[in-house]
């Protein structure tokens, strides 16, 4: 990635006429998740400002938001850099997800209806197509979105946003360390989990959710 810069990566994910702080955050987040901005890479404020046609003040606001999501780190007098997730961080993030998402599975069952089942099955179809393609970034995004979808179907916007932030961190970790085989396995586990939810088997759904998140972290090539 010798020619990569924050501005070049951002140009691939945002229209040049868009200039809000949220747009910059979304564009850089996607650039990080899609591995066009690599761990350790410096994000240069002026280049980003020029790309989006905004002031460096707006860029700093966007970078601060990304630091709050733990996608970048800001070092005093040095600037902003894409985070390089550690194995310890990965394990801790997945531990938090296990606690949240086992409860989410139960809550979804309590409010399950035909419309929600349809949404789950449609997402599984999109996943199945993605794991057969060579688009690793799209595959990782869809596998993560499955979990956000559960939160959205529960109807808790705060939970959905919190989970999205966690999954953004996981997506960077997963894209760096997950194999194609592990991705296919994740999809198969999503299928089994949806069947347990549709059958309103809370005990099995919780068991499958915990096993699934455990297998995801086990499928990453992490050291330490």
C-alpha positions as CSV (number, residue, x, y, z in Angstrom):
1,X,0.0,0.0,0.0
2,X,2.9,2.3,-0.8
3,X,0.7,4.9,-2.6
4,X,-2.0,4.9,-0.1
5,X,-2.9,8.1,1.8
6,X,-5.9,9.0,3.8
7,X,-7.2,11.3,1.0
8,X,-6.8,8.6,-1.7
9,X,-8.6,6.0,0.4
10,X,-11.3,8.4,1.3
11,X,-11.9,9.4,-2.3
12,X,-12.9,5.8,-3.1
13,X,-15.7,5.9,-0.5
14,X,-17.2,9.4,-0.6
15,X,-18.5,11.8,-3.1
16,X,-16.3,15.0,-3.3
17,X,-19.3,17.3,-2.8
18,X,-20.1,15.8,0.6
19,X,-18.5,17.7,3.4
20,X,-20.2,17.0,6.8
21,X,-18.3,15.7,9.7
22,X,-20.5,12.6,9.7
23,X,-19.7,12.0,6.0
24,X,-15.9,12.1,6.8
25,X,-16.4,9.7,9.7
26,X,-18.3,7.3,7.6
27,X,-15.9,7.5,4.7
28,X,-12.8,6.9,6.8
29,X,-14.5,4.2,8.8
30,X,-15.2,2.3,5.6
31,X,-11.7,2.9,4.4
32,X,-10.3,1.4,7.6
33,X,-12.7,-1.6,7.6
34,X,-12.0,-2.3,3.9
35,X,-8.3,-2.2,4.7
36,X,-7.5,0.7,2.3
37,X,-6.3,2.5,5.4
38,X,-3.9,0.1,7.1
39,X,-3.1,-0.2,10.8
40,X,-0.4,2.3,11.8
41,X,-1.0,4.6,8.8
42,X,-1.0,8.3,9.6
43,X,-4.1,10.3,8.7
44,X,-3.0,13.7,7.5
45,X,-5.5,16.5,8.3
46,X,-4.8,18.8,5.4
47,X,-5.0,16.1,2.8
48,X,-8.4,14.9,4.2
49,X,-9.6,18.6,4.4
50,X,-8.6,19.1,0.7
51,X,-10.3,15.9,-0.3
52,X,-13.6,16.9,1.3
53,X,-13.4,20.6,0.7
54,X,-13.7,21.4,4.4
55,X,-11.7,23.1,7.2
56,X,-9.2,21.2,9.3
57,X,-11.4,22.0,12.2
58,X,-14.1,19.6,10.8
59,X,-11.5,17.0,10.0
60,X,-10.3,17.2,13.6
61,X,-13.9,16.7,14.8
62,X,-14.2,13.6,12.6
63,X,-10.9,12.2,13.8
64,X,-11.9,12.7,17.4
65,X,-15.1,10.7,16.8
66,X,-13.1,7.9,15.2
67,X,-10.8,7.9,18.2
68,X,-13.8,7.5,20.5
69,X,-14.8,4.4,18.4
70,X,-11.2,3.1,18.9
71,X,-10.6,3.0,15.1
72,X,-7.8,5.5,15.3
73,X,-5.5,6.8,18.0
74,X,-4.5,10.5,18.4
75,X,-0.9,11.1,19.6
76,X,0.0,14.5,21.0
77,X,2.3,16.4,18.6
78,X,2.3,13.5,16.2
79,X,-1.2,13.3,14.8
80,X,-3.8,10.6,14.1
81,X,-3.0,7.0,13.2
82,X,-5.1,4.0,12.2
83,X,-5.3,1.6,15.2
84,X,-3.5,-1.7,15.1
85,X,-5.8,-4.0,17.2
86,X,-4.0,-6.3,19.7
87,X,-5.0,-9.8,20.5
88,X,-5.9,-8.7,24.0
89,X,-8.2,-6.0,22.7
90,X,-9.9,-8.5,20.3
91,X,-10.6,-10.9,23.2
92,X,-12.0,-8.2,25.4
93,X,-14.3,-6.8,22.7
94,X,-15.7,-10.2,21.9
95,X,-16.2,-10.9,25.7
96,X,-18.3,-7.7,25.9
97,X,-20.2,-8.8,22.8
98,X,-21.0,-12.2,24.3
99,X,-22.6,-10.5,27.3
100,X,-24.7,-8.2,25.2
101,X,-25.7,-10.5,22.4
102,X,-26.8,-13.5,24.4
103,X,-29.4,-11.1,26.0
104,X,-30.2,-9.7,22.5
105,X,-31.1,-13.2,21.2
106,X,-33.6,-13.7,24.0
107,X,-35.1,-10.2,23.6
108,X,-35.6,-10.8,19.8
109,X,-37.5,-14.0,20.5
110,X,-39.8,-12.2,22.9
111,X,-40.8,-9.7,20.1
112,X,-40.5,-12.0,17.1
113,X,-43.0,-11.7,14.2
114,X,-43.2,-12.6,10.5
115,X,-41.7,-9.3,9.3
116,X,-38.6,-9.8,11.5
117,X,-38.2,-13.4,10.4
118,X,-38.3,-12.2,6.8
119,X,-35.6,-9.6,7.5
120,X,-33.4,-12.2,9.1
121,X,-33.8,-14.6,6.2
122,X,-33.1,-11.9,3.6
123,X,-29.9,-11.0,5.4
124,X,-28.8,-14.6,5.4
125,X,-29.3,-14.8,1.7
126,X,-27.1,-11.7,1.2
127,X,-24.5,-13.3,3.4
128,X,-24.5,-16.6,1.5
129,X,-23.8,-14.7,-1.7
130,X,-21.1,-12.6,-0.1
131,X,-19.1,-15.6,1.3
132,X,-18.9,-17.1,-2.2
133,X,-17.4,-13.9,-3.7
134,X,-13.9,-12.5,-3.5
135,X,-15.0,-9.3,-1.9
136,X,-13.6,-9.7,1.6
137,X,-14.6,-6.3,2.8
138,X,-18.3,-6.8,1.8
139,X,-18.2,-10.2,3.3
140,X,-16.9,-8.9,6.7
141,X,-19.4,-6.0,6.6
142,X,-22.4,-8.3,6.1
143,X,-21.3,-10.8,8.7
144,X,-21.0,-7.9,11.2
145,X,-24.3,-6.3,10.1
146,X,-26.2,-9.5,11.0
147,X,-25.6,-8.7,14.7
148,X,-26.5,-5.1,14.3
149,X,-29.7,-6.2,12.5
150,X,-30.7,-8.2,15.6
151,X,-30.4,-5.1,17.8
152,X,-32.4,-3.1,15.2
153,X,-35.1,-5.7,15.1
154,X,-35.4,-5.5,18.9
155,X,-36.1,-1.7,18.4
156,X,-33.3,-0.4,20.7
157,X,-31.4,2.3,18.8
158,X,-28.9,3.0,21.5
159,X,-28.0,-0.7,21.7
160,X,-27.7,-0.9,17.9
161,X,-25.3,2.1,17.8
162,X,-23.2,0.7,20.7
163,X,-23.0,-2.6,19.0
164,X,-22.1,-1.0,15.7
165,X,-19.2,0.7,17.3
166,X,-18.0,-2.6,18.8
167,X,-18.4,-4.3,15.4
168,X,-16.4,-1.6,13.7
169,X,-13.5,-2.5,15.9
170,X,-14.2,-6.2,15.3
171,X,-14.4,-5.7,11.6
172,X,-10.8,-4.3,11.4
173,X,-9.6,-7.3,13.5
174,X,-11.6,-9.8,11.5
175,X,-10.5,-8.4,8.1
176,X,-6.9,-8.6,9.2
177,X,-7.0,-12.1,10.7
178,X,-10.0,-14.1,9.5
179,X,-9.7,-16.8,6.8
180,X,-12.2,-17.5,4.0
181,X,-13.0,-20.8,5.7
182,X,-13.8,-19.0,9.0
183,X,-16.1,-16.6,7.2
184,X,-18.1,-19.5,5.7
185,X,-18.3,-21.1,9.1
186,X,-19.6,-17.8,10.6
187,X,-22.4,-17.7,8.0
188,X,-23.4,-21.3,8.8
189,X,-23.6,-20.4,12.5
190,X,-25.8,-17.5,11.7
191,X,-28.2,-19.8,9.8
192,X,-28.4,-22.1,12.8
193,X,-28.9,-19.2,15.2
194,X,-31.8,-17.8,13.1
195,X,-33.5,-21.2,13.1
196,X,-33.3,-21.3,16.9
197,X,-34.7,-17.8,17.1
198,X,-37.5,-18.7,14.7
199,X,-38.3,-21.8,16.8
200,X,-38.3,-19.5,19.9
201,X,-35.8,-21.7,21.6
202,X,-34.1,-19.2,24.0
203,X,-31.8,-21.6,25.6
204,X,-30.4,-22.9,22.3
205,X,-30.3,-19.4,20.8
206,X,-28.1,-18.1,23.7
207,X,-26.0,-21.2,23.5
208,X,-25.5,-20.8,19.8
209,X,-24.8,-17.1,20.1
210,X,-22.1,-17.6,22.6
211,X,-20.6,-20.5,20.7
212,X,-20.6,-18.5,17.5
213,X,-18.8,-15.5,19.0
214,X,-16.4,-17.9,20.6
215,X,-15.7,-19.6,17.3
216,X,-15.1,-16.3,15.6
217,X,-12.4,-15.3,18.0
218,X,-10.9,-18.8,17.8
219,X,-10.9,-18.5,14.0
220,X,-8.6,-15.5,14.1
221,X,-4.9,-15.9,13.8
222,X,-4.1,-14.0,16.9
223,X,-0.9,-14.3,18.9
224,X,-0.7,-13.8,22.7
